[in-house]
Amino acid sequence: MSTPSEIESVVSRLEGLGISSPALYNIPSLNIAGNPFDLFRANIAKTLSEVSGVEADIIVPALEWTMTPDRGDLVIAIPRLRVKGRKPDELAAEWAEKYPSTPFLSKVAAKGPFMQFFFNPQLLYKLVIPDVLNKDSTYGNSKIGAGKRVIVEFSSPNIAKPFHAGHLRSTIIGGFLSSLHERLGYEVVRINYLGDWGKQFGLLAIAFAKFGDEAELERDPINHLFKVYVTVSSAQAAEKDAGAAAEAVLALKASLDTEGISEEAKADLESKLADAEIKAKQLAKEALAAAIVLDKNHPLKDEKDIDPAYFIPRPVDSEAKAYFKRMESGDKEALAVWTRFRELSIAKYTKTYERLNIHYTDYSGESQVSDASIQHAVDILQEKGVLYEDRGAKLIDFTKYNKKLGKALVQKSDGTTLYLTRDLGAAIERYDKYKFDKMIYVVAAQQDLHLAQLFKTMELCEFPWAKDMVHINFGMVTGMSTRRGTVVFLDTILEETKDAMHEVMKKNESKYEQVDNPDEVADLVGISAVMVQDMQSKRINNYKFDWSRMLSFEGDTGPYLQYAHSRLCSVERRAEISHEQLMAADFSLLTEPIAEELIRTLAQYPDVLINAHRNYEPSTVVSYLFKLTHIVSSCYNILWVAGQEPALATARLALYSSAREILKSGMILLGLTPVERM
């Protein structure tokens, strides 16, 4: 809601435009001072209320966007006004006829049971263009979140594992939602909840001691740790298979020693044993080979005929468990190694995030949740009577509340807790620390069940903030690989995209020569390609990572948005008209229908941000920016700036400059860095 002083300022401004005593209805849902559409809603609600006798409070939420400009800027379905005893189409026709002439609207029309309201474009020019050019990319911002704090948890990769497509989607969507909430006045806490704890770090530590390279770790920690992890995982998997085969041999030998066994059964067992021994020896050789790759100083590296029974205790796995046990027990040496891996990985991630214009308030993680908080969560569940025991383990039966949620294990019989308990403990700690008004988890749709169980658990604990949880899910990406076909880290994708974009840019030699920093521009345009491909459809939809389409300057792509922005910058550069001249432009010279369509679209931008806030969809902003750039493209053949009379050139450039400012604002909101030449 606009404050009294803001309303007074709006009224004064309207009076300066020749609109005395403007009819305005102000309610909390309207941002009259910052949103042109809300200003028109306030006028329509008050005027239509006087015409129809319907409460303005009922009219405001019934005013909706139209799909196409020929249907007006706002439309109202008469049945939504709940007027009894009259046909909606009759009321629409009657009220449209009675609707008084107003400087806010150029036309009011009845269309069946609908009333269509067409904004006065001359008033829009005078309101929108100065606002856009004066506010320096803050046009569209609002204060609906003022005084509220929101936590956004997003990205959350696993240390020493690939930054896969799911993490990329979470990063892009979470970055957008964080920026959007800030634009709307919220205080935003960005949390990266890393996968940084568990037995896999025992594996990583023992493997690095045998196979790691200090120089490589310093140079490229994430890729090197991943290489180490893949190597030790191969050794672990091989010894598991070899150990299982050796156990099968022992089991068959035990069966043969059984008293009273028939000759036929004995022959069958001897045949199976012979096959099992061959298989066990082969798997033992493979396991030893994998172990030697991991540890070139392996004590059995020179053995020609290794006993498969050596792998029954799973030596690598056992060593990893023992190491992680040291970590859990607070062993300083073990924790120092883990801390180093974690900090080097975070430092590398931070550089990658910077390329995507992403930053975090806190790099948290599974390791940061205290045992006390986890136990506190279990205790609360116990006190509330939510848990039941099964062979020493503690579980929650959600089917009593929702059959689809099933059952969930909270604590194993040995006292070990699981993800649900750890996530609950993390949420408790976050509320104690931040006292948030809303917490958003940006996590893939594959985790829908886990998040639903977590939120229900919070509700069962009777936390007053349980109602403030939001899960923003998203679909899968397929085919996220390099152009050579290998699965990769995000850094590799970004580098390949930059190189590919550089190749595309070089094809236009004259324009390429004008770019001062082609490598940086190629990087920024390439990043736009990756991010826009991700955000242009509804987030729940799956999509295929498509190199050829993504890198195209034609169609609705990231490079096209960058091209549209750079072309608008070029129009401004060539015109050489000052900001002061633009602010004093004579907008009455803008009479073309395409100019009217453009200003009507520019006026929608604050509404677009509000709609994106309601549906948590980056595609809402992306679709709007494509619509905007398509209209601008249509303007170029009609609204010439070069070679025109100064007054007309100035008015048209003011319109183009406003379009560029809004395009720039929207691109920055999406996490893109607009380029001025390309």
N, C-alpha and C positions, 0 to 999 in steps of 0.2 A: 504494500500500500504506500502511496506517495504521502509524504508529510504535508501538513498545512502550508508550510513555507514553499514546498515544491509545487503544490497546487497553485498557490498564489503566483509563483514564477511562470507557470504554464499559462495561466489566465492572462497575465501581463503580456506574455509573448504573443498570444493569440490576438489580444487587443491591438498590439503593435502591427499585426497583419490585417487589421480591419475587421476582426470578429469580436464585437462587443458583447459582454455578458454571455459567454459561451455556455450552452447547456451541457453540464458534465455530471455524471454520477460516479462517486468514488467509493469503492469497497476494497477490503484488504487484498482481494485476488488481483486487483488491477495496479499496474505500474504506469500510471498516466504520465509521469515525468520522464520515463526512460524507454517507453515502448509505444511507437506510433499506433500500432493496432489497438493497444489498450486505451489510448486517447480516443480513438474512433469508437471503440466499444462503449466507453463511458458516455459519449454523446448519443450514440444510437439507443442505448438502454434507457436513458432519460427521456429522449424524444419519443421513442416507441411506447414507453410506459404511459406518457401523456396521451398518446393517440389511442392506445388499446385498453388502458386501465389495468394492464398486467403489471405486477410488481417488477421493478427493475432488477431485483435480486434473482428473479427467475429468468429474466431475459439474458443477462450477462453470460451465464454458462451455456446457454442455448445457441449463442452466436458462434458459428464454426467457419473454418477455412473452406474455400471452394477448391475444386480440383483444377479448374481452368479459369483464366481471366474473364472469359465471356460470361461466366456465371456470377461475376462480382468479386469483391474482395472478402466479404463476409456474407454468410447466408444463415437464415434461421428457419428451422422446420416448425411450422405453426403448431403441430400436435404436441411438441415439447412444452408449449406454454400452458397446456392443461386447461384450455377454455372449453367449457361444456355447452352443449346446446346449439353449436354452430359448426358448419362444415369448414375444415381448415382452408380449402381453396377459396371459399367465399371471404373468410376473414383476411387472407393474404391480399386478395384484390382490393378489399375495402380499406385496409390499413395502408396499403401502398398508395392508394388514391388520396387518402387523408394526410399522408406524411408530408410535413411542410418542407418547403425549399430551405436548404441549409448550406452554408459554405463548406461543411465537412464532406458532403456527398455530391457527386455529379448526377447520380440517378438512383432511384429506388424502384424496383420492379417486382411484380408478382409472377411466379412461375408455378402453377399448380398450388400445392400446399406449402410453398416456400416463398420467402421474401428475400430478394437479393439486394445487397447494398454495395454500390460502386463508389470508391473513395474519389474525392476531388484531386486529380493529379497535381494541379497547381499548388494546392495546400501541402501535398506530400513533398513536392520539390522544396518548398520553403521551410518545412520542418525537418526532413530527413537529411538533406545534403549538408546544411550547416552543422547538424548534430554529428554526422559521421566525420566531417572534416575537422571539427573542433575537438573531438573526444580522443583522437589519437589511438585508435584501435580498442577503445573501451565501449564503443557503441554496441548495444546489445547486452551489456552487463546489467545485473540487477542485485538487489539486496535481500532476496527471499531467504537466503541462508545466514543472514547476519546474526551473530551471536551463537551460532551452532557449530559444532565440531563433528567432522565425519572422518572415519578411518577407511582408507582404501587399501586392501591387501591384494597385491598383484605381482605377477611374474613368477616369483618363487621357484627358481630352478634348483636342481640338485647338484651340489658340488661334485665335480669330477665326472659328471655325466653330460651328454649333449644337451645344449640349449635348444630343445626341439620345438616343433611347430606349435604345440600347446602353450609352451612358455612364451613364444613370440606373440601369439594371440592375446594371452593374458596381459603381456607387457603393453601392447598397443592399446587395447581396450581400457586397461586400468589407467594408463597415462592420460587418455582422453577424459575419462570420468573424473579423474583428479583435477585436471585443468578446468573442466566444465563446472565442477562444484566451486572452485575458486572464483570463476567468473560470476557465479551467482551468489557470492558473498560468504560462503562457508570457509571456516578454517579447516584445512585439509591436512591430515597426517597420512603420509604415504609409507606403507610398510612392505618390505620384501621379506617374506617368511621362507627362508632358505631350507632346503633339505640338507641339513648339515650334521646329522647325528645318526648313529646306528652301527651295526656290525660291519657295514661296508667300509667304514673309516678304519676299522681294525685291519681289514683286507688291504686298504690303500696304504696304510702306514707300514705294514710288514713288506709290502711289495716295493714301496719306494726305497726302503732300506736295502733291498736286494737289486733292484732294477732301475731305480730313479737316476736322474741326471740333474745335478744342482743348477747348471747353467741353463738347461731347458726349462727348469721349474721357474727360474727368475724371468726368463724371456717370455714364456707363454704358459703360465701355470695351468690354465683350464685344459688346454689341449694336451699338455704333457701328463697331467694327472689322469685325464681320460685314457691316454695310451697305457699308462701304468695299470689303471683299473681294468681295462680290457684284457691286458696280459694276465693279471692275477685271476680275473674271472674265468679265463680259459683254463688256467691251471686248476682252479677250484672245481670247475665243471668236469674236467678230465679225471681228477682224482675221485670225484663222487661216483662217476661211472665205473672206474676201476675198482673202487672199494666195494660197490654194490655187486660187481661181478665176482670179486674174491669171496664175498659173503655167500653168494649163490653156490660157489664151489664147496665151501665148508658145509653148507646145508645139505648138499647132495651127498657128501662124504658121511655126514651124520646119519642120513637115511640108509645108506648102505650098511652101516654098522648095526642097524636095527635087527634084533633077534627075530627069527621065524619068517624072514622075508623069502618069498618064493623065488625060484630060479628065473622065472619069466620077468618078475618085477626087478630082480637084481640086474638082469641083462639090460633092461630098459634104463635103469638108473646109471649103469656103467656107461651106456651110450651117451646119455645126457651129460654125465660128468666129463667125458672126453671132450664134448663140444664146449662145455662151460669152461674147461681149463684152457682150451685154445683161445676162446673169447677173452677170458680174464688176462691171459698173458699179452694178448694184443692190446687190450685197453691199458694194461699196466705200462707197456712200452710208450703208448701215446701220452699217458699221464706223466711219465718220467720226462719225456721230451718237452712237454709243456712246462714242467717244473724247472727244467734246465734253462729254458728260455727266460723264465722269471729269475732264476738264480744260477748264474754261470758257475758258481762255486758249490753247487749242490753236492752233498756228500756221496751221492750215488751216481754222479755224472759219468763215471767210467764203467758202470755195471752193464754187462751184456745181457744178462738173463735175470731180471729183477723178479723177486717174489711178489705176486699180486697182493698178498696179505699185508704188504707194507702200507697200502693205501686204505686199509679198513678203518684206521683211526682218523682219516682225512686230515693229514698233517697241516696243510695250508689253512683249511677251515678252522682247525683247532687252534692254530697259532693266532689267527685273526680274532677268534672269540676271546682268547686269553688277553690279547692286546686291548680289545674293546672293554673287557672287564677292568683292566687297569685304568682306562679312561673314566669309566663309571665310578671307580673307587677314588678318583681324584689324583691319580699318579701324575706328578708334575712333568716328568719327562714325556710321557705319552700325550698329555694335554698340550704340551708345548709344540709337538709335531703337528697335532690336529689344528691348533690355533694358527700355526703358520700356513698350513694348507688353506684354511678358511679365509684368512686375511689377504693372502695373495690372490685367491679366487675373487674375493669381493672387489679388490683393486682393479682386476681385469674386467669384471662385470661392469664396474662403474664407468670405465672408458667406453664400453660398448653402449651402455645406456645413454651416455652423453651424446653419442651420435644420433640417438633417437629422441633427443631432447627430454629424456626421462631422468628424474632425480628422486631420491628417497629421503624421508625423515629418519628412517630407522631400518638398518639391516638386521632383522630379527632372525629367528630360526628355531627349529625343534630343540636345539641344544640350549636355547636361552630360557626355555620354560623350566622353572624351578621344580624340584621334586616336591617341595612343600605345597606349591600350587596344584600340582597333579594329585597329591594325596588329599588336599583340601576338596578338590572336585569329587573324588571318590567318597569322601566322608559326607559331603552334602547329599550325594545320591543315596547313600546308605541311610542317612537321617530322614530323607523324604520317602523312604520305602519304595524306591524305584528299582532297586537291584534285586535279583534273585541269584542263588548259587546253584551251580551244576558241577559236581565233582571238583569242588574247590575253586572253580572259576566264577567270576561275577559278571552277570549279563543284564541287559535291559530288554524286556519284551515290549517292543513298540506296537505289536499287533493289537494290543488292547485299545490303542488310540487310532491307529491307522494300519490296516493289514499290509499295505504296500511297503511299509518301513521295516518289516521283519524283526529280527532280533540282532543285537550287537554286543560283542564281547568288550567289556570295559577293563577287566583285569584278569590275567591268566592265573592259574592255580599257584604258580611260583611267585606271584606278586607283581609280575611285569605288567605295565600298562601299555595301552595301544593308542593309535592315532586319535580315536574319539576322545579319550581322557586327556591326552596331551593338548589337543585343540581346545578342549573345554577349559583346561588350566590356562592356556594362552589368552583366551577371551576374558577370563576373570582378571588376569594381570593387566590386560589392556584397559579394561573399564576402570580398574583401581588407579591406573596411571593417567588416563586421558579423560575419563568421564565423558565419553563420546555420546553424541545424539543419534548417530547412525554408524553402522560398520558394514562395509561392502566387501564381500569375498568375490574376486574375479577368478573363477575356477571353471575348468572345462565341464561340459555336460556329463562326462563319464563319472564325475563325482557328485551328481545330483542326489543319489541316495545318501552318501556320507554327510553332505551338508544338511539334508533334510533331517537326518538322525541327530546331527549336532544341534540344530536349531530346536528340535523337539526336546532334546535333553536339557537345553537351557530353560525352556519353558517349564519342564518338569521340576527343575531346581527352583522355580518361581523367582528367577531373576527379573526385576522390573524392566531391564533393558533387553530382554529376550525378543521383544516385539520389534526392536530396532535393527535386526539382522537382515541383510539382503544378500542373496546369492545371485550374482550375474554370471550366467553360464554361456557357453558358446560351443559351436560345432567343431568338427575336425578339419584339419588341413591334410590333404593327401599330396604326395609327390614333392614334398619339400626336400629337395636335394640339389647338389650342384649341377651345372649343365653337363658334367661328366657322369652324373648319376649316383654319387656317393652321398650318404647321409652326413649332415654337417652341423657345425656350430653356427650360430647366427652371424658371427664375425665373417665367416667364410662366404655366406650368402650375400652379406652387404658388400664385401670386396668384389665378388663376381658381378653383382648388380652395377657397382660403380664402373668396373671395367667395360661391361657391356654398354652402359650409357655413354661412356667416353667414345666408344666406337661409333655409336649412332650420331653423336654430336660432331665428330670429325667429318662426317659425310657432307656437311654444309660448311665448306671451307671459309666462306666470307663471314658468316656469323661466328664461326669458331674463333677466328682471329680477333674478334671484338671482345671476347670473354677474357677478363684479366686473370682469372684463376680457374681454368677449366677442370683441374683435378677436383677441386672443392665443389664446383658446380655439379660435376658428374656424380659425386658422392651424394649431394643433397637431392638431386633429381632421382638417383637410384633408390635412395631411402624412401622417397615419396612413392615410387613405384611399388615397393614392398608393402608399405603401410596402407596405401589407398586400396590396393587389391584386397587387403584383409578387411577393410572397413566399409566397402561399398555395398555389401549385402547385409541382410539381417544377421546379427551375430550368431544366432542359433543354427544358421545354415552351414552345412559343410561346403568346402570349396577346394578346387584343385589349384595347386601352386603352378601357375602357367607362365613360363619365362617369356614366350613370344608376345602374349597379350599384355603382360605387365609392363614390358619395356616400350610399348607402342606410344607414339605421340597422338595417335588417332583414337577416337572413342573415349569412353569414360575411364581414364587412367590417371595415375599420379603425375606422370610426365605432361599430360595434357593440362592439368591444373597449373603446373609450373610454367608451361608455355603461355597459358592465358594470362598469368600474372606478369610475366616478363614482357608480353606484348602491351599490356596496359602501361607498364613502366616506360616502354618505348614511346607510346603516345604522349605521355607526360613530358618526357625529356625533349622531344622534338617541338612541342608546343611552346615551351619556355614562357609559361604564364604563372605568375606568382600566386602563393596561397592567399594573399590579401585580395587579389583580383578575383579569385575563385569565390571567396566569401561574399563578394559584392556582385556576383553574377545576376543577370536578369533572366530569371527562369521562365518568364512569360514567352521567351523565344523557343522554348522546348514544346513543340506542338505535335510532333510526330507520334503515331500510335506505338512505335517500338520504344520510344523514350518513356512513354507512359507505362508500358509493360515493365521496363527496367526499374523505374522508381517504385512501382507497386511491389516488385520483387525485393528491392533493397529494404523496403519498409517491413518486410516479413522477418528479417534476421533476428530481432529480439525474441519473437515468437518461436522461431526455430530452436533457439537455445533452451527455452522453457519446455518445448516438446521433447527435446533430447533428454532433458532432466527427468521428464515423466517416464520415458520408455527405456532409458539407459542405452540408447542406440547410437553409435557413431554414424551409422548409415543415414540417420536423419540429417546430420550436418553435411555429409558427403553428397547426398542427393541434392540438397539445396545448392551447394557450390557448383555442381555440374549444371543445374538448371540456370543459375546465375551466369555462368560462363557461356552457355549456349546462347542466352539472350544477348550478352555483350557481343558475341561473335556476329550475331545477326545485325547488330547496330552499326558495325564498321562500314557496311556498304551504303548506309543511309545517313548516319550522323557523322559527317566529315568534320574534322577539326582543322586540318591543314588547308590553307588557301581560303578560309572563310573570313567573313567580317569579324573583327575582334570581339564584339559583344556576343555573337553567335558562337564563335569558337570557345570563348570563356565559359558560356553556359553549358555547352556540350562537354567540355573538359571537366567541369565541376561534377557532372554526372558520371563520367568515366572514372574520375579520381575517387568518387564515393564508392563505385563498384570495386575499384582496386583495394581500397581500405577494408571493405567488408570481406573480399576474397582473402586478403592477407590475414585478417582477424580469424576467419574460419580455418585457414590452413594452419596457423599457429596453434589454434585450439586442438586441432587433430594431431599436433606434434610435428608438423612439417616446418621447414625453414624456407620461406618463399625466396626465390632467386630473382634478380632484376635483369639479368642478361643470360641468354643460353643459346 
